[in-house]
């Protein structure tokens, strides 16, 4: 029996099959293009946070291991774009906050410095001072923030992971 209509005009493939392959490839390309930009922003924010932690620790060492007061940002005198988080936007000049409860406290009074927060990204306060955990604005993707600890390490935390962190 002779076929009247050929359903596979392109050598055994339906016309829909190559289009489906092109659609899958284009979707994969779009998602892979957006991921590196976010990762670059997170990386830059983490590096800024690490630089701020180093500056803060240098200040503490130079001042008999006592944390700066309420004027921490003026005391440290940072320059450049270190204070600008890429996820906060260009108009925000300082997107980081200092733990105001550490003002005038001696570094030696902490038993586990790796658990205590010193700085964090994503502050919406005008004075850039953190008075409680409620001052954190989770601006990063997945409701997260980047936090610096007293021992100098910087970590990225989701909002639901904040229960075990110490805030003095």
Buried (B, 14 or more C-beta within 10 A) or exposed (E): EEEEEEEEEEEEEEEEEEEEEEEEEEEEEEEEEEEEEEEEBBEBBBEBBBBBBEBBBEBBEEEEEBBBEEEBBEBBEBEEEBBBBBBBEEEBEBBBBBBBBBBEBEBEEBEEBEBBBBBBBBBEBEBBBBEEEEBBBBBBEEEBBBBBBBBBEBBBBEEEEBEEBBBE
